[in-house]
Amino acid sequence: MCHAVLETAEIVEGMGVRFWLGSGEIDVSVGKTYQKVVDHVSKDLNAKLGDLYEPDSVEICYMPIIMGPQFEGLYTARYTQYEGELQVFLSPELDYRVFRKGSLSSMIREYTRGLHDSLPHAAKLLEAEIIEKLRMIVTHHGNCLIAALEGGENQ
């Protein structure tokens, strides 16, 4: 059941991880729909994981790239971690067409897929077991949001 995400504190206790979701390199034509997706995903995910923040936490900055076909090749996926910093920047390319013509559910699916698939790039800062747990949480959270939307809730 989707309420299991409420117990994420037990799953990730002591991980010292914080997500920073929001900006990215976003084509102006999908900016408003992108922000709607970020609002849906971040409000609950950060609320559930936010209590786990500690001063020495790893900060995962998710800043996806969603650019139209006219910008193909100019904005490429990148994953950056600066020496000595407890921060990793994850910037995968997401499918522009989904954000241009897709449903809110398909956009949430694409957004959380990008985060899920990018998390292994935090391997220099987080143990593999923690990354897998975070991937599970992100996927579960996205699936719950989609189920709620498709079930008529939050519309």
DSSP file (Angstrom, degrees, kcal/mol; ACC not computed):
  #  RESIDUE AA STRUCTURE BP1 BP2  ACC     N-H-->O    O-->H-N    N-H-->O    O-->H-N    TCO  KAPPA ALPHA  PHI   PSI    X-CA   Y-CA   Z-CA
    1    1 A M    >         0   0    0      0, 0.0     3,-1.7     0, 0.0     4,-0.2   0.000 360.0 360.0 360.0 153.9    0.0    0.0    0.0
    2    2 A C  G >   +     0   0    0      1,-0.3     3,-1.6     2,-0.2     4,-0.3   0.720 360.0  73.3 -67.1 -22.5    1.1    3.6   -0.6
    3    3 A H  G >  S+     0   0    0      1,-0.3     3,-1.7     2,-0.2     4,-0.3   0.664  75.5  83.1 -67.6 -12.5    1.1    4.5    3.0
    4    4 A A  G X  S+     0   0    0     -3,-1.7     3,-1.8     1,-0.3    -1,-0.3   0.779  76.8  69.5 -60.7 -25.5    4.2    2.4    3.4
    5    5 A V  G X  S+     0   0    0     -3,-1.6     3,-1.9     1,-0.3    -1,-0.3   0.792  84.5  70.0 -63.8 -25.7    6.2    5.4    2.2
    6    6 A L  G <  S+     0   0    0     -3,-1.7     3,-0.4     1,-0.3    -1,-0.3   0.730  94.1  57.1 -62.3 -19.7    5.3    7.0    5.5
    7    7 A E  G X>  +     0   0    0     -3,-1.8     3,-1.1    -4,-0.3     4,-1.1   0.183  69.9 111.8 -95.8  17.0    7.7    4.5    7.1
    8    8 A T  H <>  +     0   0    0     -3,-1.9     4,-2.7     1,-0.3     5,-0.2   0.804  65.1  70.1 -61.8 -27.9   10.7    5.6    5.0
    9    9 A A  H 3> S+     0   0    0     -3,-0.4     4,-0.8     1,-0.2    -1,-0.3   0.888  99.5  48.6 -57.3 -37.8   12.3    7.0    8.1
   10   10 A E  H <4 S+     0   0    0     -3,-1.1     3,-0.3     1,-0.2    -1,-0.2   0.888 112.6  48.4 -67.3 -38.1   12.8    3.4    9.3
   11   11 A I  H  < S+     0   0    0     -4,-1.1    -2,-0.2     1,-0.2    -1,-0.2   0.891 124.8  27.2 -69.5 -40.0   14.2    2.3    6.0
   12   12 A V  H >< S+     0   0    0     -4,-2.7     3,-2.5   121,-0.1     4,-0.4   0.241  80.4 145.6-112.2  12.9   16.7    5.2    5.6
   13   13 A E  T 3< S+     0   0    0     -4,-0.8    -3,-0.1     1,-0.3    39,-0.0  -0.258  76.3  14.2 -55.2 132.5   17.4    6.1    9.2
   14   14 A G  T 3  S+     0   0    0     38,-0.1    -1,-0.3     3,-0.1    -2,-0.0   0.454  91.7 114.4  82.6   0.3   21.0    7.2    9.6
   15   15 A M    <   -     0   0    0     -3,-2.5    43,-0.2     2,-0.1    -2,-0.1   0.866  64.9-147.8 -70.1 -34.8   21.6    7.6    5.8
   16   16 A G        +     0   0    0     -4,-0.4    42,-3.6    36,-0.3     2,-0.4   0.977  42.0 146.6  64.0  56.6   22.0   11.3    6.1
   17   17 A V  E     -a   58   0A   0     40,-0.3     2,-0.4    -5,-0.2    -1,-0.2  -0.966  27.1-175.9-127.6 140.9   20.6   12.1    2.7
   18   18 A R  E     -a   59   0A   0     40,-2.5    42,-3.1    -2,-0.4     2,-0.4  -0.999  16.5-142.0-135.1 134.9   18.6   15.1    1.5
   19   19 A F  E     -a   60   0A   0     -2,-0.4     2,-0.5    40,-0.2    42,-0.2  -0.761   6.1-161.9 -92.6 139.2   17.0   15.6   -1.9
   20   20 A W  E     +a   61   0A   0     40,-3.1    42,-2.4    -2,-0.4     2,-0.4  -0.957  20.3 173.7-118.3 108.9   17.0   19.0   -3.6
   21   21 A L  E     +a   62   0A   0     -2,-0.5     2,-0.2    40,-0.2    42,-0.1  -0.887  33.6  71.2-116.1 144.0   14.3   19.0   -6.3
   22   22 A G  S    S+     0   0    0     40,-0.8    16,-0.1     1,-0.5    -1,-0.1  -0.594  70.2  55.5 160.4 -91.9   13.3   21.9   -8.4
   23   23 A S        +     0   0    0     -2,-0.2    -1,-0.5    40,-0.1     2,-0.3  -0.064  49.3 144.7 -74.6 176.1   15.2   23.6  -11.0
   24   24 A G        -     0   0    0     39,-0.2     2,-0.9    -3,-0.1    41,-0.2  -0.944  62.6 -67.0 179.1-172.1   16.7   22.2  -14.1
   25   25 A E  E     +d   65   0B   0     39,-1.8    41,-2.8    -2,-0.3     2,-0.5  -0.853  66.8 173.9-100.3  98.4   17.4   23.1  -17.7
   26   26 A I  E     -d   66   0B   0     -2,-0.9    41,-0.2    39,-0.2     5,-0.1  -0.911  35.8-119.0-119.6 128.5   13.8   23.2  -18.9
   27   27 A D    >   -     0   0    0     39,-3.1     3,-2.1    -2,-0.5     4,-0.4  -0.408  28.1-125.7 -59.6 134.8   12.4   24.3  -22.3
   28   28 A V  G >  S+     0   0    0      1,-0.3     3,-0.8     2,-0.2     4,-0.4   0.784 106.4  67.1 -57.1 -28.6   10.1   27.2  -21.7
   29   29 A S  G 3  S+     0   0    0      1,-0.2    -1,-0.3     2,-0.1     4,-0.1   0.675 112.2  31.1 -69.6 -15.6    7.3   25.4  -23.6
   30   30 A V  G <> S+     0   0    0     -3,-2.1     4,-2.7    36,-0.2    -1,-0.2   0.263  87.6 107.9-121.9  10.0    7.1   22.8  -20.8
   31   31 A G  H <> S+     0   0    0     -3,-0.8     4,-2.2    -4,-0.4     5,-0.1   0.883  80.3  46.0 -57.7 -44.7    8.1   25.0  -17.8
   32   32 A K  H  > S+     0   0    0     -4,-0.4     4,-1.7     2,-0.2    -1,-0.2   0.910 115.2  45.6 -68.9 -42.0    4.7   25.2  -16.2
   33   33 A T  H  > S+     0   0    0      2,-0.2     4,-1.8     1,-0.2    -2,-0.2   0.891 111.7  53.6 -69.0 -36.7    3.9   21.5  -16.5
   34   34 A Y  H  X S+     0   0    0     -4,-2.7     4,-2.5     1,-0.2    -2,-0.2   0.937 107.5  50.4 -60.3 -46.1    7.4   20.6  -15.2
   35   35 A Q  H  X S+     0   0    0     -4,-2.2     4,-2.5     1,-0.2    -1,-0.2   0.863 106.5  55.3 -63.1 -35.0    6.8   22.8  -12.2
   36   36 A K  H  X S+     0   0    0     -4,-1.7     4,-2.0     2,-0.2    -1,-0.2   0.904 109.3  47.5 -62.1 -41.3    3.5   21.0  -11.5
   37   37 A V  H  X S+     0   0    0     -4,-1.8     4,-2.7     2,-0.2     5,-0.3   0.937 111.0  50.4 -65.0 -47.1    5.3   17.7  -11.5
   38   38 A V  H  X S+     0   0    0     -4,-2.5     4,-3.1     1,-0.2     5,-0.4   0.915 109.5  51.9 -58.1 -43.8    8.0   19.0   -9.2
   39   39 A D  H  X S+     0   0    0     -4,-2.5     4,-1.4     1,-0.2    -1,-0.2   0.919 111.5  46.8 -59.8 -44.2    5.4   20.3   -6.8
   40   40 A H  H  X S+     0   0    0     -4,-2.0     4,-0.7    -5,-0.2    -2,-0.2   0.933 120.4  37.2 -62.6 -47.0    3.6   16.9   -6.7
   41   41 A V  H  X S+     0   0    0     -4,-2.7     4,-1.8     1,-0.2     5,-0.2   0.928 117.5  46.3 -75.9 -45.5    6.8   14.9   -6.2
   42   42 A S  H  X S+     0   0    0     -4,-3.1     4,-2.3    -5,-0.3     5,-0.5   0.837  99.1  65.0 -73.9 -33.3    8.8   17.1   -3.9
   43   43 A K  H  X S+     0   0    0     -4,-1.4     4,-0.8    -5,-0.4    -1,-0.2   0.916 115.7  28.1 -61.1 -42.6    6.2   18.1   -1.3
   44   44 A D  H  X S+     0   0    0     -4,-0.7     4,-2.3    -5,-0.2     5,-0.2   0.885 120.4  52.8 -84.3 -40.1    5.7   14.6    0.0
   45   45 A L  H  X S+     0   0    0     -4,-1.8     4,-2.2     1,-0.2     5,-0.3   0.941 114.0  42.1 -63.9 -47.1    9.2   13.1   -0.8
   46   46 A N  H  X S+     0   0    0     -4,-2.3     4,-2.5    -5,-0.2    -1,-0.2   0.846 112.4  55.3 -68.7 -32.2   11.1   15.9    1.0
   47   47 A A  H  X S+     0   0    0     -4,-0.8     4,-0.5    -5,-0.5    -1,-0.2   0.901 112.4  43.1 -64.4 -39.3    8.6   15.8    3.9
   48   48 A K  H  < S+     0   0    0     -4,-2.3    -2,-0.2     1,-0.2    -1,-0.2   0.861 126.8  30.3 -75.9 -36.3    9.2   12.2    4.4
   49   49 A L  H >< S+     0   0    0     -4,-2.2     3,-1.8    -5,-0.2     4,-0.2   0.633 100.7  83.1 -95.9 -15.9   13.0   12.3    4.0
   50   50 A G  H >< S+     0   0    0     -4,-2.5     3,-1.5     1,-0.3    -3,-0.1   0.803  81.7  62.3 -61.1 -31.5   13.5   15.8    5.3
   51   51 A D  T 3< S+     0   0    0     -4,-0.5    -1,-0.3     1,-0.3    -2,-0.1   0.652  96.0  63.0 -68.3 -13.4   13.5   14.7    8.9
   52   52 A L  T <  S+     0   0    0     -3,-1.8    -1,-0.3   -35,-0.2   -36,-0.3   0.482  74.0 122.4 -90.1  -2.8   16.6   12.6    8.2
   53   53 A Y    <   +     0   0    0     -3,-1.5   -35,-0.1    -4,-0.2    -3,-0.0  -0.391  35.9 175.6 -66.0 133.5   18.7   15.6    7.3
   54   54 A E    >   -     0   0    0     -2,-0.1     3,-2.2     4,-0.1    -2,-0.0  -0.894  46.1-100.7-130.9 160.9   21.8   16.0    9.4
   55   55 A P  T 3  S+     0   0    0      0, 0.0    -2,-0.0     0, 0.0    -1,-0.0   0.835 123.8  45.0 -54.5 -34.3   24.7   18.5    9.1
   56   56 A D  T 3  S+     0   0    0      2,-0.1     2,-0.0   -39,-0.0    -3,-0.0   0.063  87.8 138.5 -97.1  25.2   26.9   15.9    7.4
   57   57 A S    <   -     0   0    0     -3,-2.2     2,-0.5     1,-0.1   -40,-0.3  -0.325  57.9-116.8 -70.4 150.7   24.2   14.8    5.0
   58   58 A V  E     -a   17   0A   0    -42,-3.6   -40,-2.5   -43,-0.2     2,-0.6  -0.752  27.8-145.0 -82.0 131.6   24.7   14.1    1.4
   59   59 A E  E     -ab  18  87A   0     27,-3.1    29,-2.4    -2,-0.5     2,-0.7  -0.896   7.1-158.8-104.2 122.0   22.7   16.4   -0.7
   60   60 A I  E     -ab  19  88A   0    -42,-3.1   -40,-3.1    -2,-0.6     2,-0.8  -0.884   6.4-162.6-101.3 111.7   21.3   15.0   -4.0
   61   61 A C  E     -ab  20  89A   0     27,-3.0    29,-3.0    -2,-0.7     2,-0.8  -0.843   2.8-164.1-100.1 107.4   20.5   17.9   -6.4
   62   62 A Y  E     +ab  21  90A   0    -42,-2.4   -40,-0.8    -2,-0.8    29,-0.2  -0.826  20.3 160.8 -97.3 110.3   18.2   16.6   -9.1
   63   63 A M        -     0   0    0     27,-2.8   -38,-0.2    -2,-0.8   -39,-0.2  -0.718  21.2-164.6-131.6  79.5   18.2   19.0  -12.0
   64   64 A P        -     0   0    0      0, 0.0   -39,-1.8     0, 0.0     2,-0.5  -0.108  15.7-126.3 -67.8 164.2   16.9   17.2  -15.1
   65   65 A I  E     +de  25  93B   0     27,-3.0    29,-3.1   -41,-0.2     2,-0.4  -0.954  28.0 172.4-112.6 123.2   17.2   18.5  -18.6
   66   66 A I  E     +d   26   0B   0    -41,-2.8   -39,-3.1    -2,-0.5     2,-0.4  -0.863  16.0 159.7-132.8  98.1   14.0   18.7  -20.7
   67   67 A M        -     0   0    0     -2,-0.4    29,-0.3    27,-0.4   -41,-0.0  -0.928  37.2-113.4-125.1 145.3   14.7   20.4  -24.0
   68   68 A G    >   -     0   0    0     -2,-0.4     3,-2.1    28,-0.1     4,-0.1  -0.128  41.7 -93.9 -68.4 169.3   12.8   20.4  -27.3
   69   69 A P  G >  S+     0   0    0      0, 0.0     3,-1.5     0, 0.0    -1,-0.1   0.755 120.2  68.9 -59.6 -26.6   14.2   18.8  -30.5
   70   70 A Q  G 3  S+     0   0    0      1,-0.3    -2,-0.0     3,-0.0    -3,-0.0   0.686 102.5  46.8 -66.8 -15.9   15.6   22.2  -31.7
   71   71 A F  G X> S+     0   0    0     -3,-2.1     3,-2.4     2,-0.0     4,-0.9   0.256  79.3 145.8-107.3  10.3   18.2   21.9  -28.8
   72   72 A E  T <4 S+     0   0    0     -3,-1.5     4,-0.1     1,-0.3    -4,-0.0  -0.230  73.7  11.0 -53.9 128.9   19.2   18.3  -29.4
   73   73 A G  T 34 S+     0   0    0      2,-0.3    -1,-0.3     1,-0.0     3,-0.2   0.188 109.8  85.7  88.1 -16.6   22.8   17.7  -28.6
   74   74 A L  T <4 S+     0   0    0     -3,-2.4     2,-0.6     1,-0.3    -2,-0.2   0.810  91.6  42.0 -85.2 -31.2   23.3   21.1  -26.9
   75   75 A Y  S  < S+     0   0    0     -4,-0.9    -2,-0.3   -50,-0.0     2,-0.3  -0.925  78.6 177.9-118.7 104.1   22.1   20.0  -23.5
   76   76 A T        -     0   0    0     -2,-0.6    -4,-0.0    -3,-0.2    15,-0.0  -0.753  36.1 -90.5-110.5 155.3   23.4   16.6  -22.5
   77   77 A A        +     0   0    0     -2,-0.3     2,-0.3   -12,-0.1    -1,-0.1  -0.259  49.1 176.8 -58.1 143.3   23.1   14.5  -19.4
   78   78 A R  E     -C   91   0A   0     13,-1.9    13,-2.3     2,-0.0     2,-0.4  -0.994  22.2-161.0-152.5 151.6   25.7   15.1  -16.8
   79   79 A Y  E     -C   90   0A   0     -2,-0.3     2,-0.4    11,-0.2    11,-0.2  -0.982  20.1-176.2-136.7 118.0   26.5   14.0  -13.3
   80   80 A T  E     +C   89   0A   0      9,-2.3     9,-3.4    -2,-0.4     2,-0.4  -0.949  18.4 172.3-129.2 136.3   28.8   16.0  -11.1
   81   81 A Q        -     0   0    0     -2,-0.4     2,-0.3     7,-0.2     7,-0.2  -0.955  26.5-140.5-138.0 120.3   30.4   15.7   -7.7
   82   82 A Y    >   -     0   0    0      5,-0.5     3,-2.3    -2,-0.4     5,-0.3  -0.602  33.9 -93.2 -84.2 140.0   33.0   18.2   -6.7
   83   83 A E  T 3  S+     0   0    0     -2,-0.3    -1,-0.1     1,-0.3     3,-0.1  -0.211 109.1   8.6 -51.5 128.7   36.0   17.0   -4.7
   84   84 A G  T 3  S+     0   0    0      1,-0.3     2,-0.3    -3,-0.1    -1,-0.3   0.396 102.5 117.1  81.0  -2.9   35.5   17.3   -1.0
   85   85 A E    <   -     0   0    0     -3,-2.3    -1,-0.3     2,-0.1   -27,-0.0  -0.722  61.4-144.5 -98.8 148.4   31.8   18.3   -1.3
   86   86 A L  S    S+     0   0    0     -2,-0.3   -27,-3.1    -3,-0.1     2,-0.4  -0.229  74.0  96.1 -99.1  42.0   28.9   16.2    0.1
   87   87 A Q  E     -b   59   0A   0     -5,-0.3    -5,-0.5   -29,-0.2     2,-0.4  -0.989  51.2-169.7-134.6 138.3   26.8   17.2   -2.9
   88   88 A V  E     -b   60   0A   0    -29,-2.4   -27,-3.0    -2,-0.4     2,-0.6  -0.998  12.9-147.6-130.0 136.7   26.1   15.4   -6.2
   89   89 A F  E     -bC  61  80A   0     -9,-3.4    -9,-2.3    -2,-0.4     2,-0.6  -0.904  11.5-167.2-105.7 120.1   24.3   17.0   -9.1
   90   90 A L  E     +bC  62  79A   0    -29,-3.0   -27,-2.8    -2,-0.6   -11,-0.2  -0.930  13.8 167.4-111.0 115.3   22.2   14.7  -11.2
   91   91 A S  E     + C   0  78A   0    -13,-2.3   -13,-1.9    -2,-0.6     2,-0.1  -0.650   8.6 169.7-130.3  76.1   21.1   16.1  -14.6
   92   92 A P        -     0   0    0      0, 0.0   -27,-3.0     0, 0.0     2,-0.5  -0.442  39.9-107.9 -80.3 160.5   19.7   13.3  -16.8
   93   93 A E  B     -e   65   0B   0    -29,-0.2     2,-0.3    -2,-0.1   -27,-0.2  -0.784  36.4-159.7 -85.5 127.8   17.9   14.1  -20.1
   94   94 A L        -     0   0    0    -29,-3.1     2,-0.7    -2,-0.5   -27,-0.4  -0.720  33.0 -87.2-105.1 161.1   14.1   13.5  -19.7
   95   95 A D    >>  -     0   0    0     -2,-0.3     4,-1.2     1,-0.2     3,-0.7  -0.546  32.5-161.3 -74.1 109.3   11.7   12.9  -22.6
   96   96 A Y  H 3> S+     0   0    0     -2,-0.7     4,-1.8   -29,-0.3     3,-0.3   0.871  87.5  61.3 -56.1 -41.7   10.5   16.3  -23.8
   97   97 A R  H 3>>S+     0   0    0      1,-0.2     4,-2.6     2,-0.2     5,-0.6   0.847  99.5  55.6 -59.8 -35.0    7.5   14.7  -25.6
   98   98 A V  H <>5S+     0   0    0     -3,-0.7     4,-1.7     1,-0.2    -1,-0.2   0.915 112.3  41.9 -63.8 -42.2    6.2   13.4  -22.3
   99   99 A F  H  <5S+     0   0    0     -4,-1.2    -1,-0.2    -3,-0.3    -2,-0.2   0.718 116.9  49.2 -78.4 -20.7    6.2   16.9  -20.8
  100  100 A R  H  <5S+     0   0    0     -4,-1.8    -2,-0.2    -5,-0.2    -1,-0.2   0.877 135.0   2.8 -82.7 -41.4    4.8   18.5  -23.9
  101  101 A K  H  <5S+     0   0    0     -4,-2.6    -3,-0.2    -5,-0.2    -2,-0.2   0.482 103.0 104.6-127.2  -6.9    1.9   16.2  -24.6
  102  102 A G     << -     0   0    0     -4,-1.7     2,-0.1    -5,-0.6    -4,-0.0  -0.184  70.0-100.3 -81.7 170.9    1.7   13.6  -21.8
  103  103 A S     >  -     0   0    0      1,-0.1     4,-2.1     4,-0.0     5,-0.2  -0.370  37.3-105.6 -78.4 164.5   -0.6   13.2  -18.9
  104  104 A L  H  > S+     0   0    0      1,-0.2     4,-2.5     2,-0.2     5,-0.2   0.893 122.9  54.7 -58.8 -39.6    0.4   14.3  -15.4
  105  105 A S  H  > S+     0   0    0      1,-0.2     4,-2.3     2,-0.2    -1,-0.2   0.920 107.9  47.5 -60.5 -44.2    0.8   10.6  -14.5
  106  106 A S  H  > S+     0   0    0      1,-0.2     4,-2.2     2,-0.2    -1,-0.2   0.853 111.4  51.8 -68.1 -32.5    3.2   10.0  -17.4
  107  107 A M  H  X S+     0   0    0     -4,-2.1     4,-2.7     2,-0.2    -2,-0.2   0.915 109.7  48.2 -68.3 -42.6    5.2   13.1  -16.5
  108  108 A I  H  X S+     0   0    0     -4,-2.5     4,-2.7     2,-0.2     5,-0.3   0.915 111.3  51.8 -62.2 -42.0    5.5   11.9  -12.8
  109  109 A R  H  X S+     0   0    0     -4,-2.3     4,-2.1    -5,-0.2    -2,-0.2   0.924 112.8  44.4 -59.5 -45.7    6.6    8.5  -14.1
  110  110 A E  H  X S+     0   0    0     -4,-2.2     4,-2.2     2,-0.2    -2,-0.2   0.899 113.8  50.3 -66.8 -41.8    9.3   10.1  -16.4
  111  111 A Y  H  X S+     0   0    0     -4,-2.7     4,-1.7     1,-0.2    -2,-0.2   0.941 114.8  41.9 -62.7 -49.3   10.5   12.5  -13.6
  112  112 A T  H  X S+     0   0    0     -4,-2.7     4,-2.9     1,-0.2    -1,-0.2   0.836 111.1  57.2 -71.0 -31.0   10.9    9.7  -11.0
  113  113 A R  H  X S+     0   0    0     -4,-2.1     4,-3.0    -5,-0.3     5,-0.2   0.929 106.0  50.8 -61.5 -44.1   12.4    7.4  -13.6
  114  114 A G  H  X S+     0   0    0     -4,-2.2     4,-1.3     2,-0.2    -2,-0.2   0.908 113.3  44.3 -60.3 -42.7   15.1   10.0  -14.3
  115  115 A L  H  X S+     0   0    0     -4,-1.7     4,-1.6     2,-0.2     3,-0.3   0.943 114.0  50.2 -66.6 -47.5   15.9   10.3  -10.6
  116  116 A H  H  < S+     0   0    0     -4,-2.9     3,-0.4     1,-0.2    -2,-0.2   0.930 113.6  44.9 -54.2 -49.9   15.8    6.5  -10.0
  117  117 A D  H  < S+     0   0    0     -4,-3.0    -1,-0.2     1,-0.2    -2,-0.2   0.730 113.1  51.9 -71.3 -22.0   18.2    5.9  -12.9
  118  118 A S  H >< S+     0   0    0     -4,-1.3     3,-2.5    -3,-0.3    -1,-0.2   0.734  84.6  85.4 -85.5 -24.0   20.5    8.7  -11.9
  119  119 A L  G >< S+     0   0    0     -4,-1.6     3,-2.4    -3,-0.4    -1,-0.2   0.793  76.2  67.5 -55.1 -34.3   21.0    7.7   -8.3
  120  120 A P  G >  S+     0   0    0      0, 0.0     3,-1.4     0, 0.0    -1,-0.3   0.738  86.6  71.9 -59.0 -17.9   23.9    5.3   -9.0
  121  121 A H  G <  S+     0   0    0     -3,-2.5     3,-0.4     1,-0.3    -2,-0.2   0.531  85.4  67.1 -73.4  -3.8   25.9    8.3  -10.0
  122  122 A A  G X>  +     0   0    0     -3,-2.4     4,-1.9     1,-0.2     3,-1.8   0.198  66.1 114.6 -94.5  14.6   26.1    9.2   -6.3
  123  123 A A  T <4  +     0   0    0     -3,-1.4    -1,-0.2     1,-0.3    -2,-0.1   0.727  65.5  62.1 -62.3 -24.3   28.2    6.1   -5.6
  124  124 A K  T 34 S+     0   0    0     -3,-0.4    -1,-0.3     1,-0.2    -2,-0.1   0.748 117.1  30.4 -71.5 -20.7   31.2    8.1   -4.6
  125  125 A L  T <4 S+     0   0    0     -3,-1.8     2,-0.4     1,-0.2    -2,-0.2   0.657 120.2  46.1-110.0 -22.6   29.2    9.5   -1.7
  126  126 A L  S  < S-     0   0    0     -4,-1.9    -1,-0.2    -6,-0.1     2,-0.1  -0.941  80.4-110.9-129.2 145.7   26.8    6.8   -0.8
  127  127 A E     >  -     0   0    0     -2,-0.4     4,-2.3     1,-0.1     3,-0.4  -0.368  33.8-113.6 -68.7 152.3   27.0    3.0   -0.2
  128  128 A A  H  > S+     0   0    0      1,-0.2     4,-2.4     2,-0.2     5,-0.2   0.856 116.0  55.9 -56.4 -38.6   25.4    0.8   -2.8
  129  129 A E  H  > S+     0   0    0      1,-0.2     4,-1.9     2,-0.2    -1,-0.2   0.893 108.2  47.5 -63.6 -40.2   22.8   -0.4   -0.3
  130  130 A I  H  > S+     0   0    0     -3,-0.4     4,-2.6     2,-0.2    -2,-0.2   0.915 110.2  52.4 -67.6 -43.0   21.7    3.1    0.5
  131  131 A I  H  X S+     0   0    0     -4,-2.3     4,-2.6     1,-0.2    -2,-0.2   0.924 109.7  49.4 -59.1 -44.2   21.4    4.0   -3.2
  132  132 A E  H  X S+     0   0    0     -4,-2.4     4,-2.1     2,-0.2    -1,-0.2   0.888 110.7  49.8 -64.1 -38.5   19.2    0.9   -3.8
  133  133 A K  H  X S+     0   0    0     -4,-1.9     4,-2.3     2,-0.2    -1,-0.2   0.908 111.6  48.6 -65.5 -41.0   17.0    1.8   -0.9
  134  134 A L  H  X S+     0   0    0     -4,-2.6     4,-2.7     2,-0.2    -2,-0.2   0.902 109.6  52.2 -65.3 -39.8   16.6    5.4   -2.2
  135  135 A R  H  X S+     0   0    0     -4,-2.6     4,-2.4     1,-0.2     5,-0.2   0.908 109.9  49.7 -61.2 -41.1   15.8    4.1   -5.6
  136  136 A M  H  X S+     0   0    0     -4,-2.1     4,-2.6     2,-0.2    -2,-0.2   0.914 111.5  48.4 -63.4 -43.0   13.1    1.9   -4.1
  137  137 A I  H  X S+     0   0    0     -4,-2.3     4,-2.8     2,-0.2    -2,-0.2   0.928 112.0  48.5 -63.5 -46.2   11.7    4.8   -2.2
  138  138 A V  H  X S+     0   0    0     -4,-2.7     4,-2.5     2,-0.2    -2,-0.2   0.926 114.4  45.5 -61.4 -46.3   11.6    7.1   -5.3
  139  139 A T  H  X S+     0   0    0     -4,-2.4     4,-2.6    -5,-0.2    -1,-0.2   0.928 114.7  47.6 -63.5 -45.7   10.0    4.5   -7.4
  140  140 A H  H  X S+     0   0    0     -4,-2.6     4,-2.3    -5,-0.2    -2,-0.2   0.917 112.0  50.1 -62.0 -43.9    7.4    3.6   -4.8
  141  141 A H  H  X S+     0   0    0     -4,-2.8     4,-2.3    -5,-0.2    -2,-0.2   0.931 111.6  48.0 -62.3 -46.2    6.6    7.3   -4.2
  142  142 A G  H  X S+     0   0    0     -4,-2.5     4,-2.4     1,-0.2    -2,-0.2   0.923 111.3  50.7 -59.9 -44.8    6.1    7.9   -7.9
  143  143 A N  H  X S+     0   0    0     -4,-2.6     4,-2.5     1,-0.2    -1,-0.2   0.871 109.9  50.5 -62.0 -37.7    3.9    4.9   -8.2
  144  144 A C  H  X S+     0   0    0     -4,-2.3     4,-2.4     2,-0.2    -1,-0.2   0.914 110.0  49.2 -67.2 -42.8    1.8    6.0   -5.3
  145  145 A L  H  X S+     0   0    0     -4,-2.3     4,-2.3     2,-0.2    -2,-0.2   0.920 113.1  47.7 -61.1 -42.7    1.4    9.5   -6.7
  146  146 A I  H  X S+     0   0    0     -4,-2.4     4,-3.0     2,-0.2     5,-0.3   0.920 110.8  50.9 -64.9 -44.4    0.3    8.0  -10.1
  147  147 A A  H  X S+     0   0    0     -4,-2.5     4,-1.5     1,-0.2     6,-0.2   0.902 110.6  49.5 -60.6 -40.9   -2.1    5.6   -8.5
  148  148 A A  H  <>S+     0   0    0     -4,-2.4     5,-2.4     2,-0.2     4,-0.2   0.911 113.3  46.3 -65.2 -41.7   -3.7    8.5   -6.5
  149  149 A L  H ><5S+     0   0    0     -4,-2.3     3,-1.3     1,-0.2    -2,-0.2   0.931 114.9  45.5 -65.3 -45.5   -4.0   10.6   -9.7
  150  150 A E  H 3<5S+     0   0    0     -4,-3.0    -1,-0.2     1,-0.3    -2,-0.2   0.726 109.4  56.9 -73.3 -20.3   -5.4    7.7  -11.8
  151  151 A G  T 3<5S-     0   0    0     -4,-1.5    -1,-0.3    -5,-0.3    -2,-0.2   0.449 124.5-102.5 -87.3  -0.5   -7.8    6.8   -8.9
  152  152 A G  T X 5S+     0   0    0     -3,-1.3     3,-0.7     1,-0.4    -3,-0.2   0.341  80.9 127.6  99.3  -7.2   -9.2   10.3   -9.0
  153  153 A E  T 3 <S+     0   0    0     -5,-2.4    -1,-0.4    -6,-0.2    -2,-0.1  -0.476  70.1  14.3 -80.5 157.0   -7.4   11.7   -5.9
  154  154 A N  T 3         0   0    0     -2,-0.1    -1,-0.2     1,-0.1    -5,-0.1   0.700 360.0 360.0  57.4  25.4   -5.4   15.0   -6.1
  155  155 A Q    <         0   0    0     -3,-0.7    -1,-0.1    -7,-0.1    -2,-0.1   0.466 360.0 360.0 -93.9 360.0   -6.9   16.0   -9.4
